[in-house]
Amino acid sequence: MDWSTITADADFMRAGNEDLLSPSEYPPSALRALYQTPAKRKVKSDLIGALRLKESDSSDMDLLDDVVDGYQYEIQEALAYYQLYLYYYGIQSGEGSQTHERMKLCLRNYEQKKNGFINYRIDEYSQSRSLNYVRS
């Protein structure tokens, strides 16, 4: 798994949200695509910042792919939470509404995942650098 191929898990996104994200209205492919582009942009930016990588450095982007491979499920969850946050942000109907509360919950869950990014270790063998690389 690498950055270009990672997607949120549709079942994870749907769990607890079936009332608004029904399978008939949002089949798995539509659910995975829901706000995927802006969510991937945000998660990538946060990962790059936490790991002190440079997007302009192709070696660093190879390291990002290593991180995605090593932390696939955690990153999929972060991506799902941010996609759901964007979805609920778009449909929330004001302070105190159920959709507003779900929006806040998704953002809190994303922030918790994001706060863990700094603990991701880059210690896999990197073909691009031909060395064991650990960034702490």
C-alpha positions in Angstrom: 0.0 0.0 0.0 1.3 3.5 -0.8 0.0 7.0 -0.7 -1.5 7.0 -4.2 -3.5 3.8 -3.5 -4.7 4.2 0.1 -8.4 4.8 0.6 -10.7 4.9 3.6 -12.5 1.7 4.4 -16.2 2.0 3.4 -17.4 -0.4 6.2 -15.5 1.7 8.8 -17.1 4.9 7.4 -20.6 3.4 7.4 -20.4 2.0 10.9 -22.7 4.1 13.1 -23.7 6.3 10.2 -26.0 3.9 8.4 -29.0 6.3 8.8 -27.4 8.9 6.5 -24.9 6.7 4.6 -27.1 3.8 3.5 -25.6 1.2 1.2 -28.3 1.9 -1.4 -27.5 5.7 -1.5 -23.7 5.2 -0.9 -22.3 2.0 -2.3 -18.8 1.3 -1.1 -17.1 3.0 -4.1 -19.2 6.1 -3.6 -18.5 6.1 0.1 -14.7 5.8 -0.4 -14.8 8.6 -2.9 -16.8 10.9 -0.5 -14.6 14.0 -0.1 -11.6 11.8 -0.8 -9.5 14.4 -2.6 -9.6 17.2 0.1 -9.3 14.6 2.9 -6.2 13.0 1.3 -4.7 16.4 0.8 -5.2 17.3 4.5 -4.1 13.9 5.9 -1.0 14.0 3.7 -0.1 17.5 4.8 -0.5 16.5 8.4 1.6 13.4 8.0 4.3 15.3 6.2 4.4 17.9 8.9 4.4 15.4 11.8 7.2 13.3 10.2 9.1 16.4 9.1 9.2 15.3 5.4 9.4 17.5 2.4 6.8 17.0 -0.3 9.3 18.3 -2.9 11.8 15.6 -2.0 11.1 12.4 -3.8 13.1 10.4 -1.2 10.9 11.8 1.5 7.8 10.8 -0.5 9.2 7.3 -0.8 9.5 7.3 3.0 5.9 8.5 3.2 4.9 5.4 1.1 6.8 3.3 3.6 4.9 4.9 6.5 1.6 4.3 4.7 2.5 0.7 4.2 3.5 0.2 7.8 0.5 2.2 9.3 -2.1 1.4 6.7 -5.0 0.8 9.0 -4.3 3.8 11.2 -4.0 6.1 8.2 -7.2 4.6 6.7 -9.0 5.4 9.9 -7.7 9.0 9.9 -8.7 9.4 6.3 -12.2 8.1 7.1 -12.7 10.4 10.0 -11.6 13.4 8.0 -13.9 12.4 5.1 -16.8 12.0 7.5 -16.0 15.3 9.1 -16.1 17.1 5.7 -19.4 15.3 4.9 -21.1 16.3 8.2 -19.7 19.8 7.9 -21.5 20.1 4.6 -24.8 18.9 5.9 -24.8 20.0 9.5 -27.8 22.0 10.5 -26.4 24.2 13.3 -25.1 24.0 16.9 -26.8 21.2 18.8 -28.1 19.2 15.8 -27.2 15.6 15.5 -25.2 16.2 12.3 -23.3 19.0 14.1 -22.4 16.7 16.9 -21.3 14.0 14.5 -19.1 16.6 12.7 -17.5 17.5 16.0 -16.9 13.9 16.9 -15.3 13.1 13.6 -13.0 16.0 13.9 -12.1 15.0 17.5 -11.4 11.5 16.3 -9.3 12.8 13.4 -7.3 15.1 15.7 -6.5 12.1 18.0 -5.3 10.1 15.0 -3.3 13.1 13.8 -1.7 13.6 17.2 -0.4 10.0 16.8 1.3 10.7 13.5 4.4 12.1 15.2 4.9 8.6 16.8 5.0 6.8 13.5 8.5 5.4 13.0 10.2 5.4 9.6 12.4 2.4 10.1 11.7 0.2 7.2 14.3 -0.4 4.6 14.0 2.3 2.0 15.1 1.4 -1.6 15.6 5.1 -2.4 18.1 5.7 0.4 19.6 2.2 0.7 19.8 2.5 4.4 17.8 1.9 7.5 16.3 5.3 8.4 14.8 6.2 11.7 13.3 9.6 12.3 12.4 10.3 15.9 
